[in-house]
Amino acid sequence: MRGSVLWGWLGPLLVTLFGGVLRFMGLGHPNAVVFDETYYAKDGYSLITWLVERVTIKDADKALIAGNTDIWQKCTEATLDKCASYVVHPPLGKWMIGAGEWLFGMNPYGWRFAAAVIGTLSILVLARVARRMTRSTLLGCFAGLLLALDGLHFVLSRTALLDIFLMFWVLAGFACLVVDRDRARERLVDWYETSPLSPQGPWLGLRPWRIAAGVCLGAAMAVKWSGLFFAVAFAVMSLLWDFGARRAVGLRQPYAGAFAKDVPTGLAAFALVPFVTYMATWFGWFATATGYGRNWDQATSSGPIYFVFDSMRSWVQYQWQVFSFHSGLATSHPYMSDPWQWPLLLRPVAFFYEGKQTSCGAKDCSEAVLGVGTPVIWFGALAALIGLIAWYVATRDWRAGAVLLAYAMGWLPWFYFAITENRTMFLFYAVPMVPFMVLAITLCAGLLIGPSAKTAGGAVPLRRTLGAAAVGAFALLALINFWWLHPVLTAELIPYTEWKARMLFDKRWI
């Protein structure tokens, strides 16, 4: 890694601070239950209070906004089964939401706090991984800045939904694997230079960064099951990197060496570790009698061995019910969209809208939160992804391949559900793709600027000047575009005409 270690951290931290200020400013506004916060804010508080999700009373949203947190059904021993809430997502994301509520109370700021923290941290993670992939602190900061300015990432960082947590754990797992790739190759080179050669090469140890990636990918699945797509793809990607590393160092039997010495520990990191992580997030359900489908009385009737067996049987049955629910989810919704529409931002989600006749400098005023990406970034990413495909076909560059794979795992599986099940889907399902869209733009920006004079042995100054100017202009356009959309991302009170002017695709955005 060339360049200053100090600036390698200070630059990304400054960009993260900028993104954090944007996300935390006015976090408690609107003072309302926004979109699916009606489920996750309550589930988070229920988890930190009773370790499981419980059913709420009628009109619970109104009671919450009025300051009444006593909204859960009163339970007795005879009615415990009626108090258990049937939930269709694993608990980790709701535990994280609940942590914010534990710190700041059951109010909009409290239930959005964790999302803002995680959204801000993801800017730092992306800036650092982009720096590692490009060997450029400037490009790392460029990537972090674009993520900070993306509208969809911004809105989900200020809303108590699960998708921002899914995005974070997927990105963190990817970042850990990029570090693991570097560390594994360093060990191979050190071995090659200091040890007698063998046909298969050495065992590279436990590889803590790969284990950390397994934890992150298990956490992604413990937020939403769609994290499984990334977990499987990243496992294959990492093992392919091992094959390539052993071949690149010149071993006579690189594939046999990888299968014998990398695959066993890789399977542990990508199968056992995620499974243990996933199961650990269900500890509240296993430890209490009030979870949905828990069947506590039967599980405790015949000793500890039967308790474990019957508890697992009940848990598996519950997972199957959840799977059946998702397989048959085809309820119509006014803001649903198909996957092919997501990259084009054809149907964003109105998280919140309230028309008012009050003082905003006009007769009719609006407050709105629109879940939409920053068009300059999303449309720029389309061009960048096409460029990455050409780059990968021509050079087989691992960076282009990794970004394309991650983007595909956030997008292509949803086509199956759209075609076979006509499943209800929304644009914000695409937020795990956003960091990899930004990475695609960043890698193409690096190609446009070209290598430094030191790296290239004297690069043409004009090319670097023009390339840097083009990249800087793109960043400025993204900033202006985000600034223009900002009032309809944060429920700012503005005249209706200004709200209407920001609906770029008119009826599709309304």
C-alpha positions in Angstrom: 0.0 0.0 0.0 1.6 3.2 -1.2 0.9 6.6 0.3 0.6 8.0 3.8 -0.9 5.7 6.4 -2.1 8.8 8.2 -4.0 10.1 5.2 -5.2 6.6 4.5 -7.3 6.8 7.6 -7.8 10.6 8.0 -9.2 11.1 4.5 -11.9 8.4 4.8 -12.7 9.5 8.4 -13.3 13.0 7.2 -15.6 11.8 4.4 -17.4 9.6 7.0 -17.8 12.6 9.3 -19.4 14.5 6.4 -21.8 11.6 5.7 -22.6 11.1 9.4 -23.5 14.8 9.9 -25.9 14.5 6.9 -27.5 11.4 8.4 -27.9 12.5 12.0 -29.1 16.0 11.3 -32.8 16.1 12.0 -32.9 12.3 12.4 -36.1 12.4 14.5 -38.0 14.2 11.8 -40.6 13.3 10.6 -42.1 12.6 14.0 -44.1 9.7 12.6 -44.0 6.0 12.0 -42.6 5.9 8.5 -43.5 3.0 6.1 -42.4 -0.4 7.5 -41.1 1.2 10.7 -44.5 0.1 11.9 -43.1 -3.4 12.2 -39.4 -3.1 12.9 -39.5 -0.3 15.5 -41.9 -2.3 17.6 -40.2 -5.6 17.1 -36.8 -4.0 18.1 -38.3 -2.7 21.4 -40.0 -6.0 22.0 -36.8 -7.9 21.6 -34.8 -5.8 24.1 -37.7 -6.1 26.5 -38.9 -9.7 26.3 -36.2 -11.3 24.0 -38.9 -12.1 21.4 -41.3 -10.2 19.2 -44.8 -9.7 20.7 -48.2 -8.6 19.3 -49.2 -4.9 19.7 -52.6 -3.4 20.3 -54.8 -1.8 17.7 -53.8 1.8 16.6 -50.3 1.2 18.1 -48.7 3.7 15.7 -50.9 6.6 17.0 -50.1 5.6 20.6 -46.4 5.5 19.9 -46.3 9.0 18.4 -48.4 10.3 21.3 -45.7 9.0 23.6 -47.4 5.9 24.9 -45.0 2.9 24.8 -47.4 0.6 26.6 -48.7 -0.8 23.3 -48.2 -4.5 23.7 -50.9 -7.0 24.4 -51.3 -7.9 28.0 -50.2 -11.5 28.5 -51.0 -14.1 31.1 -49.9 -17.7 31.3 -53.1 -18.7 29.6 -52.7 -16.3 26.6 -49.0 -16.5 25.9 -49.5 -18.1 22.6 -51.8 -15.2 21.5 -49.1 -12.7 22.5 -46.4 -14.2 20.3 -45.9 -12.2 17.0 -45.4 -14.1 13.8 -42.4 -12.4 12.1 -40.9 -13.2 8.7 -37.4 -12.0 9.1 -34.5 -13.2 11.4 -33.9 -11.1 14.5 -30.5 -9.4 14.1 -31.6 -6.2 12.3 -34.3 -5.7 14.9 -31.9 -6.3 17.7 -29.8 -3.5 16.3 -32.8 -1.2 16.0 -33.7 -2.1 19.6 -30.2 -1.1 20.8 -30.9 2.4 19.6 -34.3 2.4 21.4 -32.6 1.1 24.6 -30.2 4.1 24.4 -32.6 6.9 23.4 -36.1 5.6 24.1 -39.0 4.5 22.1 -39.2 7.5 19.8 -38.3 8.2 16.1 -34.7 9.2 17.0 -34.3 6.1 19.1 -35.5 3.6 16.5 -33.6 5.3 13.7 -30.3 5.7 15.6 -28.8 2.3 14.8 -29.6 2.7 11.1 -27.8 6.1 11.1 -24.8 4.6 12.8 -24.6 1.7 10.5 -25.1 3.8 7.4 -22.3 6.1 8.5 -19.9 3.3 9.3 -20.6 1.8 5.8 -19.1 4.9 4.3 -15.9 4.3 6.2 -15.8 0.7 5.3 -16.3 1.4 1.6 -13.7 4.2 1.5 -11.1 1.9 3.1 -11.9 -1.1 0.8 -11.9 1.1 -2.3 -8.5 2.5 -1.2 -7.2 -1.1 -0.8 -8.5 -2.2 -4.2 -7.2 0.9 -6.0 -4.1 1.6 -3.9 -5.2 5.3 -3.9 -6.4 7.3 -0.9 -8.0 9.8 -3.2 -10.1 7.2 -5.0 -11.0 5.7 -1.6 -12.3 9.1 -0.4 -14.1 9.5 -3.8 -15.9 6.2 -3.2 -16.9 7.2 0.3 -18.2 10.6 -0.8 -20.4 9.0 -3.5 -21.9 6.6 -1.0 -22.5 9.5 1.4 -24.4 11.3 -1.4 -26.6 8.5 -2.6 -30.2 9.2 -1.9 -31.4 5.7 -1.3 -28.5 4.9 1.1 -29.2 8.2 2.8 -32.9 7.6 3.3 -32.4 4.0 4.6 -29.7 5.3 7.0 -32.5 7.5 8.5 -35.3 4.9 8.6 -35.8 1.9 10.9 -35.9 -0.7 8.1 -33.7 -3.8 7.8 -32.1 -3.3 4.4 -29.4 -0.9 5.6 -28.2 -3.5 8.1 -28.2 -6.2 5.3 -26.1 -3.8 3.1 -23.6 -3.1 5.9 -22.9 -6.8 6.7 -22.6 -7.7 3.1 -20.1 -4.9 2.5 -18.2 -5.7 5.7 -17.9 -9.4 4.6 -16.7 -8.3 1.1 -14.1 -5.9 2.7 -12.8 -8.7 5.0 -12.3 -11.0 2.0 -10.4 -8.3 0.1 -8.0 -7.9 3.1 -7.8 -11.7 3.4 -6.8 -11.9 -0.2 -3.9 -9.5 0.4 -2.8 -11.3 3.5 -2.9 -14.8 1.9 -0.8 -13.6 -1.0 1.7 -12.0 1.3 2.1 -15.3 3.2 2.6 -17.2 -0.1 5.3 -14.8 -1.3 7.1 -14.9 2.1 7.0 -18.7 2.0 8.2 -18.8 -1.6 11.2 -16.6 -0.8 12.2 -18.3 2.4 11.2 -22.0 2.3 12.0 -25.0 0.1 9.6 -25.4 -2.7 6.9 -28.1 -2.6 4.4 -28.9 -5.4 1.3 -27.8 -3.4 2.6 -25.0 -1.2 1.9 -24.2 2.4 -1.1 -24.2 4.7 -1.9 -20.5 5.3 -3.2 -20.8 8.8 -6.6 -20.0 10.2 -6.9 -16.7 8.3 -8.8 -14.5 10.8 -10.0 -12.1 8.1 -11.8 -15.0 6.3 -13.3 -16.0 9.6 -14.4 -12.4 10.2 -16.0 -12.5 6.7 -17.9 -15.6 7.7 -19.2 -13.8 10.8 -20.3 -10.8 8.7 -22.0 -13.0 6.1 -23.8 -15.0 8.8 -24.9 -11.6 10.3 -26.2 -10.6 6.8 -28.4 -13.7 6.7 -29.5 -13.0 10.2 -30.9 -9.7 9.0 -32.6 -11.0 5.8 -32.3 -14.3 4.1 -31.3 -12.7 0.9 -27.8 -12.4 2.5 -27.5 -16.1 1.5 -27.0 -15.1 -2.1 -23.9 -13.1 -1.2 -22.6 -15.7 1.2 -22.5 -18.4 -1.4 -21.1 -16.2 -4.1 -18.4 -14.7 -1.9 -17.3 -18.2 -0.7 -16.8 -19.3 -4.3 -15.0 -16.0 -5.1 -12.6 -16.3 -2.2 -11.7 -19.9 -3.0 -11.1 -19.0 -6.6 -8.7 -16.3 -5.4 -6.8 -19.0 -3.5 -6.5 -21.1 -6.7 -5.2 -18.0 -8.6 -2.8 -17.1 -5.9 -1.1 -20.6 -5.8 -0.9 -20.6 -9.6 0.5 -17.1 -9.7 3.3 -17.9 -7.2 4.5 -20.7 -9.6 3.4 -23.9 -7.7 3.4 -27.0 -9.9 0.2 -28.3 -8.3 -1.8 -25.2 -7.4 -5.2 -26.7 -7.6 -4.4 -29.8 -5.6 -2.7 -27.5 -3.0 -5.8 -25.3 -2.8 -8.1 -28.2 -2.4 -6.0 -29.8 0.3 -5.0 -26.8 2.3 -7.4 -23.9 1.6 -10.8 -25.5 0.9 -11.2 -27.3 4.3 -10.6 -24.1 6.4 -12.6 -22.2 3.8 -15.6 -24.4 4.2 -15.4 -23.9 8.0 -15.2 -20.1 7.5 -18.1 -20.0 5.0 -20.4 -22.7 6.4 -19.8 -23.4 10.1 -19.0 -19.8 11.1 -22.0 -18.2 9.4 -24.3 -21.0 10.8 -23.1 -20.4 14.3 -23.5 -16.6 13.9 -27.0 -17.0 12.5 -28.1 -19.3 15.2 -26.7 -17.1 17.9 -29.0 -14.3 16.9 -32.0 -16.5 17.8 -30.9 -16.9 21.4 -33.9 -15.0 22.7 -36.3 -17.4 20.9 -34.6 -20.4 22.4 -34.3 -19.0 25.9 -37.9 -18.0 26.4 -41.4 -19.6 26.3 -43.1 -16.7 24.4 -41.7 -16.9 20.9 -43.9 -17.7 18.0 -44.2 -21.5 17.5 -41.9 -22.1 20.5 -43.8 -25.1 22.0 -42.1 -24.6 25.3 -44.2 -26.9 27.4 -43.5 -29.9 25.2 -39.8 -29.1 24.9 -39.4 -29.0 28.7 -41.3 -32.2 29.4 -38.6 -34.8 29.1 -35.2 -33.7 30.1 -32.3 -31.6 28.5 -31.6 -33.9 25.5 -35.3 -33.8 24.5 -35.4 -30.1 25.1 -32.6 -29.5 22.5 -34.1 -31.9 20.0 -37.7 -30.6 20.3 -36.6 -26.9 20.4 -34.7 -27.4 17.1 -37.6 -29.2 15.6 -39.9 -26.3 16.5 -37.4 -23.8 15.2 -37.0 -25.6 11.8 -40.8 -25.8 11.5 -40.9 -22.0 12.1 -38.3 -21.4 9.4 -40.3 -23.5 7.0 -43.4 -21.4 7.7 -41.3 -18.2 7.0 -40.0 -19.7 3.7 -43.6 -20.6 2.6 -44.6 -17.0 3.4 -41.9 -15.5 1.3 -42.5 -18.0 -1.5 -46.2 -16.9 -1.8 -45.8 -13.1 -1.2 -47.5 -11.6 -4.2 -49.7 -8.9 -2.6 -50.1 -5.8 -4.8 -48.6 -2.5 -3.5 -48.7 0.9 -5.2 -44.9 1.3 -4.9 -43.9 -2.2 -5.8 -41.4 -2.5 -8.7 -39.6 -5.2 -10.8 -35.9 -5.7 -10.6 -35.3 -4.5 -14.1 -36.7 -1.1 -13.1 -34.3 -0.6 -10.2 -31.1 0.5 -12.0 -33.2 3.1 -13.9 -35.0 4.4 -10.7 -38.3 4.0 -12.4 -40.4 3.4 -9.3 -39.1 4.7 -6.0 -41.0 4.3 -2.7 -42.8 7.1 -1.0 -41.9 6.4 2.6 -43.8 9.4 3.9 -45.9 12.2 2.5 -48.0 14.9 4.2 -49.7 17.8 2.5 -50.2 20.9 4.6 -51.7 24.3 4.2 -49.3 26.3 6.4 -46.6 28.8 6.2 -43.9 27.7 3.7 -44.1 30.7 1.4 -47.0 29.2 -0.6 -50.6 28.2 -0.3 -50.0 24.4 -0.5 -47.0 22.8 1.2 -45.6 19.3 1.3 -43.4 17.1 3.5 -42.0 14.0 1.9 -39.5 11.2 2.3 -38.9 9.6 -1.1 -36.7 6.4 -1.2 -34.8 7.0 -4.3 -31.2 6.9 -5.4 -29.2 9.9 -6.6 -29.8 9.7 -10.4 -26.3 11.0 -11.3 -24.7 8.2 -9.3 -27.1 5.4 -10.5 -27.0 6.3 -14.1 -23.2 6.8 -13.9 -23.0 3.4 -12.3 -24.8 1.8 -15.3 -22.1 3.1 -17.7 -19.4 2.1 -15.2 -20.8 -1.5 -15.0 -20.8 -1.8 -18.8 -17.2 -0.6 -18.7 -16.3 -3.2 -16.0 -17.7 -6.0 -18.1 -15.5 -5.0 -21.0 -12.5 -4.6 -18.7 -13.0 -8.0 -17.1 -13.5 -9.7 -20.5 -10.3 -8.1 -21.8 -8.0 -8.5 -18.7 -9.7 -10.8 -16.2 -8.9 -8.2 -13.5 -10.0 -9.6 -10.1 -11.3 -6.2 -9.0 -13.7 -5.9 -11.9 -14.8 -9.5 -11.4 -15.4 -9.1 -7.7 -17.5 -6.0 -8.1 -19.6 -7.5 -11.0 -20.2 -10.6 -8.9 -21.4 -8.7 -5.9 -23.6 -6.4 -7.9 -25.1 -9.5 -9.7 -25.9 -11.1 -6.3 -27.8 -8.1 -5.2 -29.8 -7.9 -8.4 -30.2 -11.1 -10.5 -31.7 -13.5 -7.9 -34.7 -11.2 -7.7 -35.5 -11.8 -11.3 -36.3 -15.5 -10.4 -38.9 -14.4 -7.9 -40.3 -11.8 -10.3 -40.7 -14.3 -13.1 -41.8 -17.4 -11.1 -43.8 -16.0 -8.3 -44.6 -12.4 -9.2 -43.3 -11.5 -5.8 -43.9 -8.1 -4.2 -40.6 -6.2 -4.4 -39.4 -2.6 -3.8 -36.6 -0.4 -5.0 -35.0 -0.4 -1.5 -34.2 -4.1 -1.9 -31.4 -2.9 -4.2 -29.5 -1.0 -1.5 -27.0 -3.9 -1.1 -26.0 -3.2 -4.7 -25.2 0.5 -4.0 -21.7 0.1 -2.5 -20.7 -2.0 -5.5 -22.2 0.5 -7.9 -20.0 3.1 -6.3 -17.0 0.7 -6.5 -17.7 0.3 -10.2 -17.6 4.0 -10.7 -14.4 4.3 -8.6 -12.6 1.6 -10.6 -13.5 3.3 -13.8 -12.4 6.7 -12.4 -9.1 5.1 -11.7 -8.8 3.9 -15.3 -9.8 7.3 -16.5 -7.1 9.1 -14.4 -4.5 6.5 -15.1 -1.5 5.4 -13.0 0.7 7.9 -11.1 3.9 9.1 -12.6 5.9 6.9 -10.2 3.9 3.8 -11.0 3.9 4.3 -14.7 7.5 5.5 -15.0 6.3 8.9 -16.1 2.6 9.1 -17.1 1.4 11.8 -19.5 0.5 14.8 -17.3 -2.3 15.9 -19.6 -4.2 12.6 -19.4 -4.1 12.7 -15.6 -5.2 16.3 -15.5 -8.1 15.7 -17.8 -9.1 12.5 -16.1 -9.0 14.1 -12.6 -11.1 17.0 -13.9 -13.7 14.6 -15.3 -13.8 12.6 -12.1 -14.0 15.8 -10.0 -16.8 17.1 -12.2 -18.8 13.9 -11.7 -18.4 14.2 -7.9 -19.6 17.8 -8.1 -22.6 16.8 -10.2 -23.5 14.1 -7.6 -23.3 16.7 -4.9 -25.6 19.1 -6.7 -28.0 16.3 -7.6 -28.1 15.2 -3.9 -28.6 18.8 -2.7 -31.5 19.2 -5.2 -33.2 16.1 -3.9 -32.4 16.7 -0.2 -35.8 18.4 0.7 -37.7 15.3 -0.5 -35.4 12.9 1.2 -35.7 14.5 4.7 -39.4 15.6 4.9 -38.4 19.3 4.6 -41.5 21.6 4.5 -41.5 23.1 1.0 -44.1 24.5 -1.4 -46.0 21.8 -3.3 -44.7 23.1 -6.6 -41.1 22.5 -5.5 -41.9 19.0 -4.4 -43.6 18.4 -7.8 -40.5 19.8 -9.6 -38.3 17.1 -7.9 -40.4 14.2 -9.2 -38.2 13.7 -12.1 -40.2 11.0 -13.8 -43.5 12.6 -12.9 -46.1 9.9 -12.4 -43.6 7.1 -11.9 -42.1 9.0 -8.9 -45.5 10.0 -7.4 
